[in-house]
Amino acid sequence: MPVTDVLRRLTGLCDVLDVQVTDGELTGVDVLADPGALVDAEAARIEDRYGVRVPRHVAASRALHDYAWSAALLITGPWFLGHRVPLVRPGDLRADLAGASYLVRPTGRDLDDPDPRAAVAAHMAPVLAAFAPLTRRGSRALWGMVGDDLVSGLWYLGRVLGREDDGIRAASELLPGPVAPYPAGAGFRNLVAPDGSCHPTRTRAGCCMFYAIRPAEACGTCPRTSDAERLRRLG
């Protein structure tokens, strides 16, 4: 199956993976050439959606988080679905600022070494270098975010397919613990509700900064969110 068809299947399964797959002209903002454009667009979206103006470095982290989650799933998703790892370079993925989405034109081939963990790292290294001054965060924090997004994407895909346990196993296989440049492993654990039911959770290694937008609504895997609060939300 052509790589474009593999990615179209993936985007068709994942409603929140807002990426259009094309084998034609690639338009939109080049993330490496103009990361500031993504940051400005994200700041405007945050203000429009939540009614708050956030510092630019917060908007930068949010924009990077969205990009990293999408890019990682474009690479790890085909591996989860069919043990294929497409070659997706930063230049193959553009941002549509008006639509808050992305456009990808893959090279048309899989990597010779089908290692999705390494492929995500190779894709994200120059992106982090471009965003680092805008986020005001160090290498460990940024790679922690990328690792979180790699894990989160596979966890999400597993849930979409009704195979949450498989998604967790796949994420844990790729990140069984700290593996350079990722500072932490998947680190899943189970929460036990009062009724005895078990719910998988994990704690992020790199902050997505949503708490800076909605302090009382930190994400469900944030270190600031207690286990009791996680269970309350799940209930």
RAFEN-V291920 format. One record per residue. RES is the residue in three letters. PHI is phi as a letter, one per 20 degrees, with the letter a starting at -180 (none if undefined). OMEGA is omega in radians with two decimals (* if undefined). D_CENTER is the distance of its C-alpha to the mean C-alpha in Angstrom with 2 decimals. Layout:
BEGIN
res:RES phi:PHI omega:OMEGA d_center:D_CENTER
res:RES phi:PHI omega:OMEGA d_center:D_CENTER
END
This chain:
BEGIN
res:MET phi:none omega:3.11 d_center:24.97
res:PRO phi:g omega:-3.12 d_center:23.81
res:VAL phi:g omega:-3.14 d_center:20.24
res:THR phi:f omega:3.12 d_center:20.04
res:ASP phi:f omega:3.09 d_center:21.19
res:VAL phi:f omega:-3.12 d_center:18.70
res:LEU phi:f omega:3.08 d_center:15.79
res:ARG phi:f omega:3.07 d_center:17.77
res:ARG phi:f omega:-3.14 d_center:18.15
res:LEU phi:f omega:-3.11 d_center:14.45
res:THR phi:f omega:3.07 d_center:13.90
res:GLY phi:f omega:3.12 d_center:17.09
res:LEU phi:f omega:-2.96 d_center:15.93
res:CYS phi:d omega:-3.10 d_center:12.70
res:ASP phi:f omega:-3.06 d_center:13.93
res:VAL phi:e omega:3.03 d_center:10.82
res:LEU phi:e omega:-2.99 d_center:9.45
res:ASP phi:e omega:-3.10 d_center:11.73
res:VAL phi:c omega:3.02 d_center:12.62
res:GLN phi:e omega:-3.13 d_center:16.25
res:VAL phi:d omega:-3.11 d_center:17.45
res:THR phi:c omega:2.94 d_center:20.67
res:ASP phi:d omega:3.13 d_center:23.22
res:GLY phi:d omega:-3.08 d_center:25.08
res:GLU phi:f omega:3.13 d_center:24.88
res:LEU phi:d omega:-3.13 d_center:21.61
res:THR phi:d omega:3.13 d_center:21.71
res:GLY phi:o omega:-3.05 d_center:19.67
res:VAL phi:e omega:3.03 d_center:18.64
res:ASP phi:f omega:-3.03 d_center:18.06
res:VAL phi:f omega:-3.13 d_center:15.28
res:LEU phi:f omega:-3.08 d_center:17.24
res:ALA phi:f omega:-3.04 d_center:20.50
res:ASP phi:b omega:3.12 d_center:19.76
res:PRO phi:f omega:3.14 d_center:16.72
res:GLY phi:f omega:3.11 d_center:19.05
res:ALA phi:f omega:3.09 d_center:19.16
res:LEU phi:f omega:-3.13 d_center:15.52
res:VAL phi:f omega:3.13 d_center:16.29
res:ASP phi:f omega:3.14 d_center:19.50
res:ALA phi:f omega:3.13 d_center:18.09
res:GLU phi:f omega:3.10 d_center:15.51
res:ALA phi:f omega:3.12 d_center:18.47
res:ALA phi:f omega:3.13 d_center:20.57
res:ARG phi:f omega:3.12 d_center:18.23
res:ILE phi:f omega:3.14 d_center:18.02
res:GLU phi:f omega:-3.13 d_center:21.79
res:ASP phi:f omega:-3.05 d_center:22.41
res:ARG phi:e omega:-3.01 d_center:20.36
res:TYR phi:d omega:3.10 d_center:21.21
res:GLY phi:m omega:3.13 d_center:24.33
res:VAL phi:c omega:3.02 d_center:23.50
res:ARG phi:d omega:-3.11 d_center:23.37
res:VAL phi:d omega:3.04 d_center:21.01
res:PRO phi:g omega:-3.05 d_center:21.60
res:ARG phi:f omega:-3.13 d_center:20.09
res:HIS phi:f omega:3.06 d_center:18.16
res:VAL phi:f omega:3.09 d_center:16.42
res:ALA phi:f omega:3.12 d_center:15.57
res:ALA phi:f omega:3.11 d_center:14.35
res:SER phi:f omega:3.12 d_center:11.90
res:ARG phi:f omega:3.12 d_center:10.68
res:ALA phi:f omega:3.13 d_center:10.55
res:LEU phi:f omega:3.10 d_center:8.75
res:HIS phi:g omega:3.14 d_center:5.97
res:ASP phi:f omega:3.13 d_center:5.93
res:TYR phi:f omega:-3.07 d_center:6.51
res:ALA phi:f omega:3.13 d_center:4.30
res:TRP phi:f omega:-3.12 d_center:1.33
res:SER phi:f omega:-3.11 d_center:5.09
res:ALA phi:f omega:-3.13 d_center:6.69
res:ALA phi:f omega:-3.11 d_center:5.70
res:LEU phi:f omega:3.05 d_center:6.70
res:LEU phi:f omega:-3.14 d_center:9.55
res:ILE phi:e omega:-3.07 d_center:10.71
res:THR phi:e omega:-3.12 d_center:10.48
res:GLY phi:g omega:3.10 d_center:11.40
res:PRO phi:f omega:3.06 d_center:14.80
res:TRP phi:f omega:3.13 d_center:15.43
res:PHE phi:f omega:-3.08 d_center:15.13
res:LEU phi:f omega:-3.03 d_center:17.26
res:GLY phi:b omega:3.09 d_center:19.77
res:HIS phi:l omega:3.03 d_center:19.32
res:ARG phi:c omega:3.11 d_center:18.60
res:VAL phi:c omega:-3.11 d_center:16.33
res:PRO phi:f omega:3.04 d_center:16.57
res:LEU phi:e omega:3.09 d_center:17.04
res:VAL phi:c omega:-3.13 d_center:14.56
res:ARG phi:e omega:3.10 d_center:15.43
res:PRO phi:g omega:3.12 d_center:14.33
res:GLY phi:f omega:3.12 d_center:17.59
res:ASP phi:e omega:-3.05 d_center:16.74
res:LEU phi:c omega:-3.12 d_center:13.99
res:ARG phi:d omega:-3.13 d_center:15.41
res:ALA phi:d omega:3.00 d_center:14.67
res:ASP phi:e omega:-3.02 d_center:17.03
res:LEU phi:f omega:-3.12 d_center:17.64
res:ALA phi:f omega:-3.09 d_center:20.13
res:GLY phi:e omega:-3.10 d_center:18.06
res:ALA phi:l omega:-3.10 d_center:14.73
res:SER phi:b omega:-3.11 d_center:13.34
res:TYR phi:c omega:3.06 d_center:13.03
res:LEU phi:c omega:-3.12 d_center:15.60
res:VAL phi:c omega:3.02 d_center:15.34
res:ARG phi:c omega:-3.09 d_center:18.49
res:PRO phi:f omega:-3.11 d_center:18.06
res:THR phi:f omega:-3.13 d_center:20.92
res:GLY phi:n omega:3.12 d_center:22.30
res:ARG phi:c omega:3.06 d_center:22.28
res:ASP phi:e omega:3.07 d_center:20.52
res:LEU phi:f omega:3.10 d_center:20.29
res:ASP phi:f omega:3.10 d_center:23.52
res:ASP phi:d omega:-3.02 d_center:21.87
res:PRO phi:f omega:3.14 d_center:19.37
res:ASP phi:d omega:-3.07 d_center:17.26
res:PRO phi:f omega:3.12 d_center:13.53
res:ARG phi:f omega:3.11 d_center:12.90
res:ALA phi:f omega:-3.13 d_center:15.12
res:ALA phi:f omega:3.09 d_center:13.85
res:VAL phi:f omega:3.13 d_center:10.30
res:ALA phi:f omega:3.14 d_center:12.36
res:ALA phi:f omega:3.12 d_center:14.76
res:HIS phi:f omega:-2.97 d_center:12.48
res:MET phi:e omega:-3.08 d_center:10.84
res:ALA phi:g omega:3.12 d_center:14.24
res:PRO phi:f omega:3.11 d_center:15.91
res:VAL phi:f omega:3.10 d_center:13.10
res:LEU phi:f omega:3.10 d_center:13.21
res:ALA phi:f omega:3.14 d_center:16.96
res:ALA phi:f omega:-3.06 d_center:17.03
res:PHE phi:e omega:-3.01 d_center:15.08
res:ALA phi:g omega:-3.14 d_center:16.65
res:PRO phi:f omega:-3.11 d_center:19.90
res:LEU phi:f omega:-3.12 d_center:18.37
res:THR phi:e omega:-3.06 d_center:16.29
res:ARG phi:l omega:-3.14 d_center:19.29
res:ARG phi:c omega:-3.10 d_center:17.33
res:GLY phi:e omega:-3.06 d_center:18.20
res:SER phi:f omega:-3.10 d_center:16.73
res:ARG phi:f omega:3.14 d_center:16.27
res:ALA phi:f omega:-3.11 d_center:14.34
res:LEU phi:f omega:3.10 d_center:11.97
res:TRP phi:f omega:3.02 d_center:11.54
res:GLY phi:f omega:3.09 d_center:11.21
res:MET phi:f omega:-3.14 d_center:8.13
res:VAL phi:f omega:3.09 d_center:6.68
res:GLY phi:f omega:3.09 d_center:8.29
res:ASP phi:g omega:-3.09 d_center:7.11
res:ASP phi:f omega:3.03 d_center:3.40
res:LEU phi:f omega:-3.13 d_center:5.63
res:VAL phi:f omega:-3.09 d_center:7.95
res:SER phi:f omega:-3.13 d_center:6.56
res:GLY phi:f omega:3.12 d_center:5.89
res:LEU phi:f omega:3.08 d_center:9.36
res:TRP phi:f omega:3.11 d_center:10.81
res:TYR phi:f omega:-3.12 d_center:10.19
res:LEU phi:f omega:3.08 d_center:11.65
res:GLY phi:g omega:3.13 d_center:14.44
res:ARG phi:f omega:3.14 d_center:15.33
res:VAL phi:g omega:-3.09 d_center:15.51
res:LEU phi:e omega:-3.06 d_center:17.89
res:GLY phi:m omega:-3.09 d_center:19.84
res:ARG phi:c omega:-3.06 d_center:18.97
res:GLU phi:g omega:-3.13 d_center:17.01
res:ASP phi:f omega:3.11 d_center:18.96
res:ASP phi:f omega:3.10 d_center:18.10
res:GLY phi:f omega:3.11 d_center:14.33
res:ILE phi:f omega:3.12 d_center:15.00
res:ARG phi:f omega:-3.13 d_center:17.40
res:ALA phi:f omega:3.13 d_center:15.19
res:ALA phi:f omega:-3.14 d_center:12.48
res:SER phi:f omega:3.07 d_center:15.58
res:GLU phi:f omega:-3.13 d_center:17.17
res:LEU phi:f omega:-3.14 d_center:14.58
res:LEU phi:c omega:3.13 d_center:14.47
res:PRO phi:f omega:-3.14 d_center:17.89
res:GLY phi:a omega:3.08 d_center:18.22
res:PRO phi:f omega:3.09 d_center:17.75
res:VAL phi:c omega:-3.05 d_center:17.61
res:ALA phi:g omega:0.11 d_center:17.83
res:PRO phi:e omega:-3.09 d_center:15.93
res:TYR phi:f omega:-3.03 d_center:13.72
res:PRO phi:e omega:-3.08 d_center:15.84
res:ALA phi:b omega:3.08 d_center:15.27
res:GLY phi:e omega:-3.14 d_center:15.04
res:ALA phi:f omega:2.98 d_center:13.41
res:GLY phi:m omega:3.11 d_center:16.43
res:PHE phi:f omega:3.04 d_center:16.81
res:ARG phi:b omega:-3.11 d_center:20.06
res:ASN phi:d omega:2.97 d_center:22.01
res:LEU phi:e omega:3.14 d_center:23.36
res:VAL phi:d omega:-3.13 d_center:26.79
res:ALA phi:f omega:3.12 d_center:27.88
res:PRO phi:g omega:3.14 d_center:31.58
res:ASP phi:e omega:3.11 d_center:32.19
res:GLY phi:n omega:-3.14 d_center:31.09
res:SER phi:f omega:-3.12 d_center:27.91
res:CYS phi:d omega:-3.13 d_center:24.95
res:HIS phi:c omega:3.13 d_center:21.37
res:PRO phi:f omega:3.06 d_center:18.53
res:THR phi:b omega:3.04 d_center:16.53
res:ARG phi:b omega:3.11 d_center:15.04
res:THR phi:c omega:-3.07 d_center:14.83
res:ARG phi:f omega:3.06 d_center:12.05
res:ALA phi:e omega:-3.13 d_center:13.08
res:GLY phi:c omega:-2.99 d_center:11.61
res:CYS phi:f omega:3.07 d_center:12.16
res:CYS phi:e omega:3.04 d_center:9.96
res:MET phi:m omega:3.12 d_center:13.53
res:PHE phi:f omega:3.14 d_center:13.92
res:TYR phi:g omega:3.14 d_center:17.15
res:ALA phi:f omega:3.10 d_center:18.53
res:ILE phi:e omega:3.14 d_center:18.54
res:ARG phi:c omega:-3.05 d_center:19.74
res:PRO phi:g omega:-3.11 d_center:21.26
res:ALA phi:e omega:-3.06 d_center:22.56
res:GLU phi:c omega:3.10 d_center:19.37
res:ALA phi:g omega:-3.04 d_center:16.93
res:CYS phi:f omega:-3.01 d_center:13.95
res:GLY phi:f omega:3.10 d_center:15.02
res:THR phi:d omega:3.14 d_center:13.61
res:CYS phi:f omega:3.05 d_center:14.84
res:PRO phi:g omega:-3.14 d_center:17.77
res:ARG phi:f omega:-3.08 d_center:19.79
res:THR phi:e omega:-3.09 d_center:19.66
res:SER phi:f omega:3.09 d_center:22.53
res:ASP phi:f omega:3.12 d_center:22.87
res:ALA phi:f omega:3.12 d_center:25.52
res:GLU phi:f omega:3.10 d_center:23.34
res:ARG phi:f omega:3.12 d_center:20.59
res:LEU phi:f omega:3.11 d_center:23.43
res:ARG phi:f omega:3.14 d_center:24.86
res:ARG phi:f omega:-3.14 d_center:21.78
res:LEU phi:f omega:-3.14 d_center:21.57
res:GLY phi:f omega:* d_center:25.26
END
